Amino acid sequence: MQVPVPFRLRAHEVSRLEAFSDIVFGFALTLIVVSLEVPESYDELMHEMRGFLGFAICFAVLMWIWHAHYTFFRRYAMTDGYTIVINLTLLFLVLYYVYPLKFMFSIVTGSIHAGRGDAVTLFTIYGLGFAGIFALLMLLYLHAYHRRDELELNEYELHDTRTSIGMYGSYIAIGVLSTLIAQLLPPRWLAFAGFTYFLIGPVSAFIGARRGYARRALHERLSAAPPAAAEPEEARPASA
């Protein structure tokens, strides 16, 4: 059970940076389906329907990244130069990542076929893109942590910020591990480069459980302290 002390949201309005980012994410979603044409026969319709599962997975992955991006800006409301540069790099990588993402999941779901050498290249591109995106998200959280005094983060928010840094670090490791498997192991082990991503669920659950337990311990410690030390202050947006 999560401690009922939420992370204070410092963003009360959508900034120009967030609005621009949402446009880019919307365009990335469009790129997933832009190549689809209205089928002219039943056979063409069935062919397009075989790509539905791959599209659904791509959609889910992009929404996962968007939600991580959205959560950061709602929490910290940072628009300084460093944040802008990292955010723009993240958006560039998301757009570059879309077509390999779509092509790889089309192969995984069987809607298209590729040779073994092509699959190695795709797993490498996907793994590096996956690791790169979460590396940039981790850099954003590290930047927020370094500005913790200016942001006036309380004990709960410092804990949650460190949790996000650790979680994204684990995702980076999974992407790098998949890439290494694709590049270094014999061809018969190539499937394990894809199976590596199934580690996301157990790793997320493990980190979430450990950090959740630590958050409850923090809550008990702060609840035993004088009220002034336990009560979080009102949040205010960070300066640019």
C-alpha positions in Angstrom: 0.0 0.0 0.0 1.5 3.3 -1.1 1.9 6.1 1.5 -0.8 8.7 1.0 1.7 11.6 0.5 1.6 12.6 -3.2 4.4 14.3 -5.1 3.5 17.9 -5.3 2.9 19.1 -8.9 4.7 22.3 -9.6 3.3 22.8 -13.1 -0.1 24.4 -13.1 -0.3 25.3 -16.8 1.0 23.7 -19.9 4.2 25.4 -20.9 5.3 26.0 -24.5 8.0 23.3 -24.1 5.3 20.7 -23.0 3.0 21.8 -25.8 5.7 21.4 -28.4 6.7 18.0 -27.0 3.1 16.8 -27.2 3.0 17.8 -30.9 6.2 15.8 -31.5 4.8 12.7 -29.7 1.5 13.1 -31.7 3.6 13.2 -34.9 5.5 10.1 -33.8 2.2 8.2 -33.4 1.2 9.4 -36.9 4.4 7.9 -38.3 3.3 4.5 -37.1 0.2 4.4 -39.3 1.1 6.9 -42.1 2.2 4.0 -44.4 -1.1 2.2 -44.1 -3.5 2.7 -47.0 -7.2 1.9 -47.3 -7.4 -1.7 -48.4 -9.1 -2.4 -51.7 -9.8 -6.1 -51.2 -10.5 -8.6 -48.5 -6.9 -10.0 -48.8 -5.4 -6.6 -48.4 -7.6 -6.0 -45.4 -6.4 -9.3 -43.8 -2.8 -8.3 -44.5 -3.3 -5.0 -42.8 -5.0 -6.6 -39.8 -2.0 -8.8 -39.2 -0.1 -5.6 -38.4 -2.6 -4.6 -35.7 -0.7 -6.3 -32.8 2.6 -4.6 -33.8 0.9 -1.3 -34.0 -0.7 -1.8 -30.6 2.7 -2.6 -29.1 4.3 0.5 -30.7 1.5 2.6 -29.5 1.9 1.3 -25.9 5.7 1.9 -25.9 5.3 5.5 -27.1 2.5 6.2 -24.6 4.8 4.8 -21.9 7.6 7.2 -22.9 5.1 10.1 -23.2 3.7 9.4 -19.7 7.3 9.4 -18.2 7.9 12.7 -20.0 4.6 14.1 -18.8 5.2 13.1 -15.2 8.6 14.8 -15.1 7.3 18.2 -16.3 4.2 18.0 -14.1 6.4 17.3 -11.1 9.2 19.8 -11.6 8.0 22.5 -14.1 11.6 23.1 -15.2 12.3 25.1 -18.4 15.9 26.1 -18.0 18.4 25.8 -20.8 19.8 22.4 -19.8 16.2 20.9 -19.6 15.4 22.3 -23.0 18.5 20.8 -24.6 17.9 17.3 -23.0 14.2 17.5 -23.9 14.9 18.3 -27.6 17.4 15.5 -27.8 14.8 13.2 -26.3 12.2 14.2 -28.9 14.7 13.8 -31.7 15.5 10.3 -30.5 11.8 9.4 -30.2 11.2 10.4 -33.8 14.3 8.5 -35.0 13.2 5.5 -32.9 9.7 5.2 -34.4 10.4 3.3 -37.7 12.9 0.8 -36.1 10.3 0.3 -33.4 7.5 -0.4 -35.9 9.6 -2.6 -38.1 10.9 -4.7 -35.2 7.5 -5.4 -33.7 6.2 -6.2 -37.2 8.8 -8.9 -37.4 8.1 -10.1 -33.8 4.4 -10.4 -34.5 5.0 -12.1 -37.9 3.4 -9.5 -40.1 6.7 -9.2 -42.1 9.8 -11.3 -42.3 13.6 -10.5 -42.2 16.8 -12.3 -42.5 19.0 -13.1 -39.4 21.5 -10.4 -40.3 18.7 -7.8 -40.6 17.3 -8.9 -37.3 20.7 -8.4 -35.5 20.8 -4.9 -36.9 17.3 -4.1 -35.8 17.8 -5.5 -32.3 21.0 -3.3 -32.1 19.2 -0.1 -33.2 16.2 -0.8 -31.0 18.4 -1.6 -28.0 20.5 1.5 -28.3 17.4 3.7 -29.0 15.6 2.2 -25.9 18.7 2.8 -23.7 19.2 6.3 -25.1 15.6 7.4 -24.4 15.7 6.3 -20.8 19.2 7.7 -20.4 17.9 11.1 -21.3 14.9 10.7 -19.0 17.4 9.8 -16.2 19.5 12.9 -17.0 16.3 15.0 -16.5 15.7 13.5 -13.1 19.3 13.9 -12.1 19.1 17.5 -13.1 16.0 18.0 -10.9 17.8 16.2 -8.1 20.8 18.5 -8.4 18.4 21.5 -8.2 16.5 20.0 -5.2 17.2 23.1 -3.0 15.8 25.5 -5.6 12.8 23.3 -6.2 12.3 22.9 -2.4 11.8 19.1 -2.7 10.6 17.6 0.5 11.8 14.2 1.9 9.1 12.2 0.0 9.9 14.0 -3.3 13.6 13.4 -2.9 12.9 9.7 -2.3 10.6 9.5 -5.4 13.2 11.3 -7.5 15.9 8.9 -6.5 13.5 6.0 -7.3 12.9 7.3 -10.8 16.6 7.6 -11.4 17.2 4.0 -10.3 14.2 2.7 -12.3 15.4 4.4 -15.5 18.9 3.2 -14.9 17.7 -0.4 -14.8 15.9 0.2 -18.2 19.1 1.5 -19.7 20.9 -1.7 -18.5 18.2 -3.9 -20.1 18.6 -2.1 -23.5 22.3 -2.4 -23.4 22.1 -6.1 -22.4 19.8 -6.8 -25.4 22.2 -5.1 -27.7 25.2 -7.0 -26.4 23.3 -10.3 -26.8 22.4 -9.5 -30.4 26.0 -8.4 -31.2 28.2 -10.9 -29.3 26.3 -14.2 -28.9 25.9 -16.9 -31.7 22.9 -16.6 -34.0 21.0 -19.3 -32.3 20.8 -17.1 -29.2 19.4 -14.1 -31.1 15.9 -14.7 -29.7 17.2 -13.9 -26.2 17.9 -10.3 -27.3 14.1 -9.9 -27.6 13.3 -11.9 -24.5 15.5 -9.6 -22.5 12.8 -7.0 -22.6 10.5 -9.3 -20.5 12.9 -8.4 -17.6 11.2 -4.9 -17.5 8.2 -6.2 -15.6 10.1 -8.2 -12.9 12.8 -5.5 -12.5 10.2 -2.7 -12.2 8.2 -4.8 -9.6 11.3 -5.5 -7.6 12.5 -1.8 -7.6 9.0 -0.6 -6.9 8.5 -3.0 -4.0 11.9 -2.1 -2.4 11.5 1.6 -2.8 7.8 1.4 -1.7 9.0 -0.3 1.5 11.6 2.4 2.0 8.9 5.1 1.4 6.7 3.6 4.1 9.6 3.6 6.5 10.3 7.2 5.6 6.7 8.0 6.3 6.8 6.4 9.7 9.9 8.3 10.6 8.5 11.6 9.5 5.2 10.9 11.2 7.0 10.4 14.5 8.7 13.8 14.1 7.2 17.2 15.1 4.3 18.2 12.7 6.3 21.0 11.2 9.0 18.6 10.0 6.4 16.1 8.6 4.1 18.5 6.8 5.1 19.2 3.2 5.2 22.9 2.1 3.3 24.3 -0.8 5.0 23.8 -4.0 6.0 26.6 -6.4 7.3 26.4 -9.9 11.0 26.4 -10.5 12.6 29.4 -12.1 13.8 29.1 -15.6 
